[in-house]
Amino acid sequence: MKICTIGLGYIGLPTSVMFAKHNTDVVGIDINPEVIESLNEGKIHIEEPGLQEALTDVVRRGTFKASLQTEKADAFIIAVPTPNLDDLHKSCDLTYVLSAVNAAIPYLKKGNVLIVESTIAPRSMDDFVKPLLEEAGFVVGEDIFLVHCPERVLPGQIMHELIYNNRIVGGITENCTEAGAKVYETFVQGEIIRTNARAAEMSKLMENTFRDVNIALANELTQVCNELEINTHDVIEMANKHPRVNLHTPGPGVGGHCLAVDPYFIVSKAPDTANLINLSRQINTSMPSYVVNNINKLMENVGGKTLTVFGLTYKGNVDDIRESPAIEILEMVKAQGNYDVRAFDPHVKSELVADDMEEAVLNSDLVVILTDHNEFKDLEWDKLQRMTNKRIFDTKNVVHRKHAEFDYINFGNLHY
Ligand code: SAJ
């Protein structure tokens, strides 16, 4: 089998490499010439455990190559971004998906499978993708097998989850579903769940929406607890001892290209009905302001002038800053103009961050932890000794080992 993947980002590249590892010929397409060049030299352009070794192997074996130019194949897999549009309900922008489908069409032949892995709004396959193939003269379900197979892997664990997670395969027709399932049987060891395209679209969106709504509940709980002087984390720990309760973890907001995006795809398709989903988004997007208000209070009562932000990525142990609440908080405190603001993140290489921890905290009045990197769990306290005011504000409840000299303020149990 030969596979042509379109889009070599966080999902498309690991997926391509995984197929290539399992004796499939893969050509990966991307519009970025630098990405193509680097991949053909065997170098990855994103951080993901296990990916570099796997790429080196498949480039050496010649089962993977990257190219700017689409090629004929047996199956085409589209894994391009689907951002939010800048409209009232932040609906799903299908531009990249539809242009990838258009790029594949001239190379399609009878019997090919066309799979969309990108996260898309409900009904996108039926209402937008299928018509493009029909306009090109194909009968879907007879000539071309059209499938939505949403990616559901967790950044940081992609190489493992690609193999062991269950996979939802939703075809336009039953023939399509079967053809799609065969493609993934190449390496998937989880269950391959067969369904239709619409249910596959909605199921993927609801997985992330479930998490977003539950995080909103935890974030609301924190604010209520802080108002009533109750320790949120104690409450969560106790409540979660109940066999049917699973309260999520509060934090400075919800980031990444999934949870902060996907719920809007549902809201925009059913704006008068999806009320809880919409409200949860509002609660989670208000968290950066809540954090900044608390930073201001903490700085005010020591007359603080210098602030250090620890962690800019949207979650721990990744290098991804997309939709990161930490970046939003950094921008908000900078825009206020009240403090000299520094940032430190061992996973981010950018002019935004200081080179090392000691330099970032020199004369600082407050360190605010915004990301649960391992480096912050076990803080190297000796590197923080040159702070002016030794105060740590931990919005992720991440610091395991405390230090008697430092005033430790937990987000779920605020004191000023
Ligand atoms: N977060 C909290 N509290 C929590 C859990 C997470 O504040 O209790 C925050 C994180 O800090 C982060 C955001 O939520 O800012 C999202 O993090 P995440 O780890 O929940 O999710 P993602 O975006 O890295 O990956 C999710 C995964 N979905 C689910 O776990 C249901 C992944 O399986 C999906 O493949 C991915 O979205 C996607 O591509 O849709």
Residues whose N, C-alpha, C, O or C-beta is under 5 A from the ligand:
A	BS01	SAJ	E151 R152 V153 L154 P155 E207 N208 R211 I215 H248 T249 P250 G251 G253 V254 G255 G256 C258 L259 Y314 K315
